[in-house]
Amino acid sequence: MNRIEEIIATRSSAPKAFRAVTTYDNGTERMHETETESQAQNWAIGERQKIGIPFVDRDSGEPVMRVSVTVEAIPRWSGYAAVFEPQDSE
């Protein structure tokens, strides 16, 4: 693995602490998770510049518009929620 691949792998595996959430006029939301609040704010700046400009959604093929962008902290244990289902006793 060369140096660039090592850097990319390290950054990709780093824990994410903030996210920029973009809301669209059709009700969908997309999230971009980052390591720092500054990174999330930078992403949000680019997304906010596109608010009100229609574009074609890749998933649906329909025209949509961004309506809001927020930056929020990711709850510390959000990725570790356990789901327990009751076991049938016989």
N, CA, C and O of each residue as an XYZ file, in Angstrom:
360
protein
N       0.853     -1.171      0.000
C       0.000      0.000      0.000
C       0.902      1.239      0.000
O       1.826      1.345      0.807
N       0.625      2.163     -0.905
C       1.456      3.359     -0.946
C       0.975      4.376      0.097
O      -0.049      4.169      0.748
N       1.702      5.445      0.246
C       1.432      6.443      1.289
C       0.044      7.073      1.152
O      -0.641      7.274      2.155
N      -0.374      7.384     -0.060
C      -1.685      8.000     -0.278
C      -2.797      7.039      0.137
O      -3.763      7.451      0.780
N      -2.669      5.766     -0.226
C      -3.675      4.781      0.168
C      -3.738      4.637      1.689
O      -4.819      4.457      2.251
N      -2.579      4.717      2.359
C      -2.544      4.640      3.824
C      -3.276      5.815      4.463
O      -4.025      5.639      5.424
N      -3.060      7.006      3.929
C      -3.722      8.208      4.453
C      -5.232      8.095      4.260
O      -5.998      8.392      5.177
N      -5.658      7.672      3.085
C      -7.087      7.527      2.812
C      -7.708      6.497      3.742
O      -8.790      6.728      4.283
N      -7.048      5.375      3.936
C      -7.569      4.327      4.821
C      -7.660      4.813      6.263
O      -8.626      4.507      6.962
N      -6.658      5.568      6.709
C      -6.666      6.102      8.066
C      -7.803      7.092      8.263
O      -8.527      7.020      9.256
N      -7.961      8.005      7.331
C      -9.022      9.018      7.443
C     -10.402      8.373      7.347
O     -11.328      8.792      8.042
N     -10.549      7.367      6.504
C     -11.842      6.709      6.343
C     -12.267      5.951      7.596
O     -13.457      5.863      7.900
N     -11.303      5.408      8.315
C     -11.626      4.625      9.505
C     -11.694      5.464     10.777
O     -12.040      4.939     11.835
N     -11.373      6.749     10.698
C     -11.416      7.617     11.879
C     -12.854      7.775     12.364
O     -13.780      7.812     11.553
N     -13.048      7.868     13.674
C     -14.419      8.027     14.187
C     -15.025      9.355     13.759
O     -14.350     10.384     13.742
N     -16.290      9.318     13.421
C     -16.999     10.519     12.974
C     -17.742     11.123     14.174
O     -18.393     10.403     14.931
N     -17.643     12.448     14.344
C     -18.245     13.104     15.498
C     -19.322     14.117     15.107
O     -20.142     14.492     15.945
N     -19.337     14.562     13.860
C     -20.316     15.560     13.403
C     -20.872     15.144     12.056
O     -20.272     14.349     11.331
N     -22.044     15.705     11.734
C     -22.611     15.446     10.420
C     -23.358     16.671      9.922
O     -23.929     17.435     10.700
N     -23.340     16.838      8.607
C     -24.139     17.861      7.943
C     -25.345     17.141      7.351
O     -25.199     16.179      6.598
N     -26.532     17.617      7.700
C     -27.773     16.987      7.244
C     -28.445     17.924      6.258
O     -28.780     19.058      6.600
N     -28.642     17.451      5.035
C     -29.306     18.227      3.989
C     -30.721     17.695      3.820
O     -30.925     16.494      3.642
N     -31.703     18.603      3.876
C     -33.106     18.235      3.707
C     -33.584     18.738      2.350
O     -33.278     19.859      1.943
N     -34.338     17.889      1.658
C     -34.840     18.204      0.325
C     -36.343     18.427      0.352
O     -37.016     18.013      1.296
N     -36.873     19.075     -0.673
C     -38.291     19.411     -0.699
C     -39.210     18.201     -0.803
O     -40.407     18.322     -0.544
N     -38.687     17.051     -1.173
C     -39.514     15.843     -1.219
C     -39.491     15.081      0.107
O     -40.047     13.987      0.206
N     -38.846     15.659      1.129
C     -38.833     15.057      2.463
C     -37.625     14.193      2.773
O     -37.449     13.789      3.923
N     -36.800     13.900      1.805
C     -35.632     13.064      2.074
C     -34.525     13.864      2.745
O     -34.462     15.089      2.634
N     -33.665     13.153      3.437
C     -32.496     13.757      4.082
C     -31.260     12.968      3.690
O     -31.307     11.746      3.544
N     -30.170     13.671      3.524
C     -28.887     13.026      3.260
C     -27.896     13.532      4.289
O     -27.918     14.709      4.648
N     -27.028     12.653      4.766
C     -26.059     13.017      5.798
C     -24.637     12.817      5.307
O     -24.327     11.853      4.608
N     -23.785     13.749      5.690
C     -22.355     13.658      5.400
C     -21.641     13.710      6.744
O     -21.616     14.759      7.388
N     -21.057     12.587      7.181
C     -20.413     12.499      8.485
C     -18.936     12.860      8.386
O     -18.249     12.488      7.435
N     -18.462     13.599      9.400
C     -17.078     14.078      9.418
C     -16.458     13.877     10.791
O     -17.150     13.561     11.759
N     -15.143     14.064     10.862
C     -14.425     13.936     12.127
C     -14.573     15.174     13.000
O     -14.672     15.061     14.222
N     -14.588     16.355     12.385
C     -14.622     17.597     13.158
C     -15.799     18.469     12.739
O     -16.360     18.312     11.655
N     -16.156     19.391     13.628
C     -17.241     20.316     13.321
C     -16.865     21.223     12.150
O     -17.712     21.563     11.324
N     -15.596     21.612     12.084
C     -15.147     22.476     10.974
C     -15.349     21.799      9.623
O     -15.755     22.449      8.659
N     -15.072     20.510      9.546
C     -15.268     19.777      8.298
C     -16.746     19.750      7.921
O     -17.099     19.917      6.753
N     -17.606     19.539      8.912
C     -19.041     19.522      8.650
C     -19.528     20.906      8.215
O     -20.361     21.017      7.315
N     -19.010     21.959      8.852
C     -19.395     23.324      8.473
C     -18.960     23.625      7.036
O     -19.704     24.247      6.279
N     -17.767     23.190      6.667
C     -17.288     23.398      5.293
C     -18.196     22.702      4.284
O     -18.520     23.267      3.240
N     -18.602     21.480      4.596
C     -19.503     20.748      3.704
C     -20.833     21.487      3.618
O     -21.404     21.622      2.536
N     -21.326     21.965      4.759
C     -22.613     22.658      4.802
C     -22.586     23.952      3.991
O     -23.591     24.318      3.381
N     -21.458     24.643      3.978
C     -21.341     25.875      3.187
C     -21.627     25.578      1.717
O     -22.395     26.295      1.075
N     -21.024     24.545      1.196
C     -21.245     24.174     -0.202
C     -22.687     23.768     -0.470
O     -23.249     24.103     -1.513
N     -23.289     23.040      0.482
C     -24.675     22.618      0.319
C     -25.620     23.815      0.399
O     -26.586     23.889     -0.360
N     -25.353     24.753      1.309
C     -26.223     25.929      1.462
C     -26.211     26.809      0.211
O     -27.211     27.455     -0.100
N     -25.102     26.836     -0.495
C     -25.030     27.631     -1.724
C     -25.976     27.102     -2.791
O     -26.330     27.824     -3.723
N     -26.389     25.841     -2.658
C     -27.251     25.210     -3.659
C     -28.723     25.202     -3.250
O     -29.554     24.672     -3.987
N     -29.068     25.778     -2.088
C     -30.464     25.812     -1.646
C     -31.295     26.586     -2.671
O     -30.913     27.675     -3.099
N     -32.433     26.009     -3.055
C     -33.344     26.652     -3.999
C     -33.042     26.395     -5.461
O     -33.809     26.810     -6.330
N     -31.940     25.719     -5.749
C     -31.590     25.415     -7.142
C     -32.057     23.989     -7.451
O     -31.598     23.047     -6.805
N     -32.954     23.810     -8.418
C     -33.444     22.459     -8.718
C     -32.364     21.597     -9.379
O     -31.533     22.085    -10.145
N     -32.404     20.326     -9.065
C     -31.523     19.348     -9.713
C     -32.263     18.026     -9.792
O     -33.289     17.852     -9.135
N     -31.764     17.101    -10.579
C     -32.401     15.797    -10.749
C     -31.836     14.831     -9.713
O     -30.627     14.608     -9.650
N     -32.719     14.264     -8.909
C     -32.330     13.299     -7.888
C     -31.864     12.010     -8.564
O     -32.554     11.483     -9.437
N     -30.714     11.507     -8.169
C     -30.166     10.295     -8.784
C     -31.021      9.068     -8.505
O     -31.121      8.172     -9.343
N     -31.641      9.026     -7.316
C     -32.432      7.848     -6.943
C     -33.768      7.790     -7.665
O     -34.153      6.740     -8.179
N     -34.479      8.918     -7.706
C     -35.837      8.910     -8.268
C     -35.909      9.439     -9.698
O     -36.858      9.128    -10.418
N     -34.933     10.226    -10.120
C     -34.971     10.830    -11.438
C     -35.872     12.047    -11.511
O     -36.052     12.629    -12.581
N     -36.438     12.434    -10.375
C     -37.346     13.579    -10.303
C     -36.587     14.842     -9.917
O     -35.565     14.760     -9.237
N     -37.074     16.017    -10.344
C     -36.436     17.264     -9.919
C     -36.734     17.551     -8.442
O     -37.882     17.449     -8.011
N     -35.716     17.906     -7.677
C     -35.852     18.252     -6.257
C     -34.998     19.468     -5.960
O     -34.145     19.854     -6.759
N     -35.236     20.073     -4.793
C     -34.435     21.220     -4.342
C     -34.031     21.015     -2.899
O     -34.771     20.427     -2.110
N     -32.847     21.506     -2.561
C     -32.431     21.526     -1.168
C     -33.210     22.632     -0.469
O     -33.383     23.718     -1.021
N     -33.687     22.352      0.761
C     -34.427     23.376      1.489
C     -33.724     23.805      2.772
O     -33.938     24.920      3.247
N     -32.880     22.926      3.345
C     -32.137     23.327      4.541
C     -30.917     22.438      4.738
O     -30.855     21.309      4.252
N     -29.954     22.983      5.466
C     -28.738     22.243      5.808
C     -28.417     22.566      7.263
O     -28.354     23.735      7.641
N     -28.216     21.544      8.071
C     -27.852     21.741      9.474
C     -26.613     20.931      9.798
O     -26.325     19.925      9.151
N     -25.886     21.382     10.806
C     -24.722     20.651     11.311
C     -25.050     20.229     12.731
O     -25.506     21.038     13.539
N     -24.816     18.964     13.029
C     -25.121     18.451     14.360
C     -24.054     17.480     14.824
O     -23.353     16.862     14.022
N     -23.947     17.360     16.142
C     -23.024     16.382     16.726
C     -23.671     15.007     16.639
O     -24.884     14.873     16.801
N     -22.866     13.999     16.386
C     -23.354     12.625     16.356
C     -23.305     12.099     17.784
O     -22.262     12.191     18.432
N     -24.410     11.547     18.293
C     -24.368     10.973     19.645
C     -23.250      9.942     19.745
O     -23.032      9.158     18.821
N     -22.560      9.948     20.852
C     -21.343      9.149     21.007
C     -21.521      7.677     20.685
O     -20.652      7.091     20.039
N     -22.611      7.056     21.107
C     -22.771      5.619     20.915
C     -23.826      5.295     19.871
O     -24.404      4.209     19.912
N     -24.097      6.194     18.939
C     -25.182      5.976     17.980
C     -24.979      4.735     17.108
O     -25.956      4.129     16.668
N     -23.744      4.355     16.858
C     -23.484      3.198     16.003
C     -23.491      1.875     16.738
O     -23.290      0.825     16.128
N     -23.720      1.912     18.053
C     -23.609      0.695     18.842
C     -24.928      0.289     19.488
O     -24.932     -0.448     20.474
N     -26.042      0.759     18.946
C     -27.337      0.402     19.522
C     -27.608     -1.085     19.283
O     -27.476     -1.586     18.166
N     -27.981     -1.760     20.335
C     -28.273     -3.183     20.231
C     -29.782     -3.387     20.147
O     -30.547     -2.690     20.813
N     -30.192     -4.321     19.347
C     -31.608     -4.651     19.217
C     -31.807     -6.038     19.784
O     -31.188     -7.001     19.331
N     -32.674     -6.134     20.779
C     -32.949     -7.422     21.399
C     -34.375     -7.822     21.053
O     -35.310     -7.044     21.243
N     -34.536     -9.019     20.552
C     -35.861     -9.531     20.245
C     -36.165    -10.657     21.219
O     -35.290    -11.462     21.538
N     -37.412    -10.714     21.694
C     -37.753    -11.774     22.642
C     -37.637    -13.151     21.993
O     -37.959    -13.329     20.818
N     -37.175    -14.109     22.772
C     -37.031    -15.478     22.290
C     -38.301    -16.251     22.633
O     -38.854    -16.108     23.724
N     -38.749    -17.063     21.698
C     -39.906    -17.902     21.983
C     -39.490    -19.021     22.929
O     -38.505    -19.719     22.686
N     -40.243    -19.183     24.003
C     -39.938    -20.283     24.931
C     -40.872    -21.432     24.630
O     -42.076    -21.242     24.455
N     -40.322    -22.597     24.572
C     -41.136    -23.774     24.220
C     -41.350    -24.653     25.397
O     -42.011    -25.686     25.284
